[in-house]
Amino acid sequence: MRAPLDQRSPWPGIAGLLISLWLALSIEAVAARLFGSGAPFPNFVLIALFIWSIRRPFFVSPPLVLVAGLAHDLFSGGPLGIWALAYLAAFTIARDREADGSGADFGPMAARFTVLTAVATLGAWAAGSASTGFPAPLGGLITEGVLTILVFLAFGWAFARRKERTAFY
Amino acid sequence: MVQRRSARRRDEEGVRFSPWLFAICFALAGAFLYADRPDRRFEPLSDFRASFNDAMLPLLQTVDEPLRGFGNMGPWWRRHFELAEENRALRLQIAELRAWRDVARSLQERNARYREVLDVQGPDVGRRITAWTVADQSSDFVRSRLIDAGAEDRVRSGYPVVNLYGLVGRTVDVGRQSSRVLMLTDFNSRIAVMADRSNARALLVGDNSDFPRLDYLGRDPDLLPGDRIVTSGDDNVMPRGLPVGEAVIDRDGRWRVALYHRVAPIDLVWVWPFEPVPDPADDPVSVLEGDGAAPVVTPAAVPDDQGAEGEG
């Protein structure tokens, strides 16, 4: 039996968080090279942030969300601030679990992640359009959002089966 | 299980971040977004981005090499059964091209003699800088590539980048060992072009689609589908005559360009060290005022005739 969260050392968690974010960013960079520009690809950074906000909520603070968003912008070569604003907007709206009381159970969590992805997609579109001065194409972003939700559901379902009752915990 | 669930509940109840923290982060992200607008980029951010690309270069190169091999394997595997037929066609082409090679050599010699006689100065094609693309930094908001040549290889911001087939874009965010190439398809790309056949001028405007549009063509442009589009050099950003693509009409009746560089994946590219003609205001003519003596112009004030070279 594992020790309660508050008695465990935070360092393995911090290392896990940083490694998973790094992997998510690298996968995005490699996927763009492999499948070519414009090919929609799941947003693994958003998935990693959300999973860690469930496993260790205190780690996923607004500054970390900001840095993850800026790193995503740097890796994708886009103007700085687009994904940072999108992630901040999404986590401001969709992360408060006390408000919706959904905990880490799979169904409500999936619903919350869908809202989170929708807000992040809209936020990225709005910020990207504001930055470039032209309305960004929404089709690619929506496809990317849908793929992200599907991948998250697949992960969550697999974890939920393994853990019998809860996902990502 | 009970302990784990109760721990989880404790954890959930304890996590609340200050609204001020969110507000500060929002303000920072907004400031970055404002400062890093593509049309008016804040120089230190551009330098930071270039340094970041430099730092990431070894990792991206490591990842890229097996991917490049894998990517090159695809077309070969798919076209394995067509190789014999293609080989036969290529032999015929080689026979035909031998005749053209002789014509080209003869013209090259004549061209060199004319240049000598006319004392034409043009860009030195031999100075082109070879680079590999190591990352495809493209998203819904930007179309760019990362290449493994930077300031150490004499790359400067704004240099044209070409591949075997045509113009790819121009360099922005030049780091020590890497540079970012803004593709012709990017929202912020504007290049002066013309039709090779009729010299009809236009502006090639990227709109993040695969086929950038031709703007400012005039009321009745002398343009036909399939016309070869090349850079005109009118914008003093690109040399004249770099091949760009073919004119096509989209479903809405607008002129667009099917880019030549999209024929194959962009791997090997050349950076063209093109120095724009200096503005007369920035580079005034030095005139020695004397007693009726003829004005003397310093050699630096005489611009190279880039156009004559580009047409070749």
Boltz contact constraints between the chains, C-beta under 6 A:
constraints:
  - contact:
      token1: [A, 4]
      token2: [B, 7]
      max_distance: 6.0
  - contact:
      token1: [A, 5]
      token2: [B, 7]
      max_distance: 6.0
  - contact:
      token1: [A, 5]
      token2: [B, 11]
      max_distance: 6.0
  - contact:
      token1: [A, 29]
      token2: [B, 135]
      max_distance: 6.0
  - contact:
      token1: [A, 30]
      token2: [B, 63]
      max_distance: 6.0
  - contact:
      token1: [A, 32]
      token2: [B, 136]
      max_distance: 6.0
  - contact:
      token1: [A, 33]
      token2: [B, 67]
      max_distance: 6.0
  - contact:
      token1: [A, 33]
      token2: [B, 135]
      max_distance: 6.0
  - contact:
      token1: [A, 33]
      token2: [B, 136]
      max_distance: 6.0
  - contact:
      token1: [A, 34]
      token2: [B, 67]
      max_distance: 6.0
  - contact:
      token1: [A, 37]
      token2: [B, 136]
      max_distance: 6.0
  - contact:
      token1: [A, 37]
      token2: [B, 138]
      max_distance: 6.0
  - contact:
      token1: [A, 57]
      token2: [B, 15]
      max_distance: 6.0
  - contact:
      token1: [A, 58]
      token2: [B, 15]
      max_distance: 6.0
  - contact:
      token1: [A, 61]
      token2: [B, 17]
      max_distance: 6.0
  - contact:
      token1: [A, 62]
      token2: [B, 17]
      max_distance: 6.0
  - contact:
      token1: [A, 62]
      token2: [B, 21]
      max_distance: 6.0
  - contact:
      token1: [A, 62]
      token2: [B, 22]
      max_distance: 6.0
  - contact:
      token1: [A, 62]
      token2: [B, 25]
      max_distance: 6.0
  - contact:
      token1: [A, 66]
      token2: [B, 25]
      max_distance: 6.0
  - contact:
      token1: [A, 66]
      token2: [B, 29]
      max_distance: 6.0
  - contact:
      token1: [A, 74]
      token2: [B, 52]
      max_distance: 6.0
  - contact:
      token1: [A, 76]
      token2: [B, 137]
      max_distance: 6.0
  - contact:
      token1: [A, 76]
      token2: [B, 139]
      max_distance: 6.0
  - contact:
      token1: [A, 77]
      token2: [B, 137]
      max_distance: 6.0
  - contact:
      token1: [A, 77]
      token2: [B, 142]
      max_distance: 6.0
  - contact:
      token1: [A, 77]
      token2: [B, 144]
      max_distance: 6.0
  - contact:
      token1: [A, 78]
      token2: [B, 139]
      max_distance: 6.0
  - contact:
      token1: [A, 78]
      token2: [B, 141]
      max_distance: 6.0
  - contact:
      token1: [A, 78]
      token2: [B, 142]
      max_distance: 6.0
  - contact:
      token1: [A, 79]
      token2: [B, 36]
      max_distance: 6.0
  - contact:
      token1: [A, 79]
      token2: [B, 38]
      max_distance: 6.0
  - contact:
      token1: [A, 80]
      token2: [B, 32]
      max_distance: 6.0
  - contact:
      token1: [A, 80]
      token2: [B, 36]
      max_distance: 6.0
  - contact:
      token1: [A, 81]
      token2: [B, 29]
      max_distance: 6.0
  - contact:
      token1: [A, 81]
      token2: [B, 32]
      max_distance: 6.0
  - contact:
      token1: [A, 81]
      token2: [B, 33]
      max_distance: 6.0
  - contact:
      token1: [A, 84]
      token2: [B, 29]
      max_distance: 6.0
  - contact:
      token1: [A, 85]
      token2: [B, 29]
      max_distance: 6.0
  - contact:
      token1: [A, 88]
      token2: [B, 25]
      max_distance: 6.0
  - contact:
      token1: [A, 88]
      token2: [B, 26]
      max_distance: 6.0
  - contact:
      token1: [A, 88]
      token2: [B, 29]
      max_distance: 6.0
  - contact:
      token1: [A, 92]
      token2: [B, 22]
      max_distance: 6.0
  - contact:
      token1: [A, 97]
      token2: [B, 12]
      max_distance: 6.0
  - contact:
      token1: [A, 127]
      token2: [B, 33]
      max_distance: 6.0
  - contact:
      token1: [A, 128]
      token2: [B, 141]
      max_distance: 6.0
  - contact:
      token1: [A, 131]
      token2: [B, 33]
      max_distance: 6.0
  - contact:
      token1: [A, 131]
      token2: [B, 37]
      max_distance: 6.0
  - contact:
      token1: [A, 132]
      token2: [B, 141]
      max_distance: 6.0
  - contact:
      token1: [A, 132]
      token2: [B, 187]
      max_distance: 6.0
  - contact:
      token1: [A, 134]
      token2: [B, 187]
      max_distance: 6.0
  - contact:
      token1: [A, 136]
      token2: [B, 140]
      max_distance: 6.0
  - contact:
      token1: [A, 136]
      token2: [B, 141]
      max_distance: 6.0
  - contact:
      token1: [A, 137]
      token2: [B, 140]
      max_distance: 6.0
  - contact:
      token1: [A, 140]
      token2: [B, 140]
      max_distance: 6.0
  - contact:
      token1: [A, 141]
      token2: [B, 140]
      max_distance: 6.0
